Amino acid sequence: CQTSETVCLSVVLLLSVVCLGVSSQPITDSQRLFSIAVNRVTHLHLLAQRLFSDFESSLQTEEQRQLNKVFLQDFCNSDYIISPIDKHETQRSSVLKLLSISYRLVESWEFPSRSLSGGSSLRNQISPRLSELKTGILLLIRANQDEAENYPDSDALQHAPYGNYYQSLGGNESLRQTYELLACFKKDMHKVETYLTVAKCRLSPEANCTL
């Protein structure tokens, strides 16, 4: 940078553009919140994948085959939360709708996540991260509530325990419930990651939000 003040300034500007996501648009508070939320849910999705993979690797080959055969991934406790049925509907949904669905999905796991099987070092990270993510999404909802829809009332979003998982189960039934719980958690974190990524993309007029 000693050779030319102009060159030095150009380098600084270039690095700034790269750090801001290669965008000529100023970064808003909402975009910063979205970036934090997307990073958090991406980490949760990775944790969910790790827990599910670790559990699968602990099973016998025949157990894996039977569980894969029995488990219907489209039937999770959170399926009662109305959400886009495909990527086209996701892209057509409003930012506030995607945020509201994400909020409901995250909150529906706050209690069940305490019973996820797996290593304690991984499992202990999940509940606090879910709480942080829920708080971040609520802030985003309030920041975007100019739209016609209302942000969710947390008092109206109290969910029953995850299916019949907390009933006394034994043997293969308990194994099946553990498998389903982990698979559904992974599925729902993937949903939230997708919804928040699309919603965040909408804030950038230069971005291509195609899934």
Secondary structure by P-SEA (a helix, b strand, c coil): ccccaaaaaaaaaaaaaaaaccccccccaaaaaaaaaaaaaaaaaaaaaaaaaaaaaaccaaaaaaaaaaccccccccccccccccaaaaaaccaaaaaaaaaaaaaaaccccccccccaaaaaacaaaaaaaaaaaaaaaaaaccccccccccccccccccccccccccaaaaaaaaaaaaaaaaaaaaaaaaaaaaaaaaacccccccc
